[in-house]
Amino acid sequence: MTIDDKANLHGLYAITDSLLRPSENLQNQVREALLGGARIIQYRDKKRDPQQRLSDATALQQLCREYNALLIINDDVKLAKQSGADGVHLGRDDPSMAIAREALGEKAIIGISCYNRLELARQAAASGADYIAFGRFFASTIKPEAVQAEPELLTDAKNELDLPLVAIGGITPENGAPLIAAGADMLAVVHGIFGQPDIQAASRRLCRLFEPEEKII
């Protein structure tokens, strides 16, 4: 881990999905998202073999370095360590925060999914998480069965916890702004980026939600 500035946890958080554009080069897709302004990339691929996943993650880490962006690995602590990624994102069925921290070190960025429960966020904060993710906030094509979270949860967490907050689930340029207003520091988007005809343009539109209102045309 070479980035030691967790203040970079802000802005568009793009999550890859190998099923959305299976015939296209993953690095090219991610480059377009970075050119559009994404500041954090999460590599998420549960289908491919371990060697392919390591090859992908290592290549994406090098690409993110070119754009001064962060690479987070979904679920897989071992892959995060092997690839030199900046950190890992953990859900309820993944290794514990303690295991991830021991494996990756203090500089690693470790995010925790807390779904729609503030109590889980409190526990994540107490365990040393670097950011907390809530959602889904809107109907999701990627995880339609995910639990529903409300924007007020972001506000409650922002008032209580001193950690960056991620909102995820069905986010688009049309519905993302209220989540930022409610307290989200990052918008995590899958289909709204990689499921769109023009990845770079889709990323740019989402990034503009983080600009001061007077700059948005």
Secondary structure by P-SEA (a helix, b strand, c coil): cccccccccccbbbbbbccccccccaaaaaaaaaaacccbbbbccccccaaaaaaaaaaaaaaaaaacbbbbbcccaaaaaaacccbbbbccccccaaaaaaaccccbbbbbbbcccaaaaaaaaaacccccccccccccccccccccccaaaaaaaaacccbbbbbbcccccccaaaaaaacccbbbbcccccccccaaaaaaaaaaccccccccc
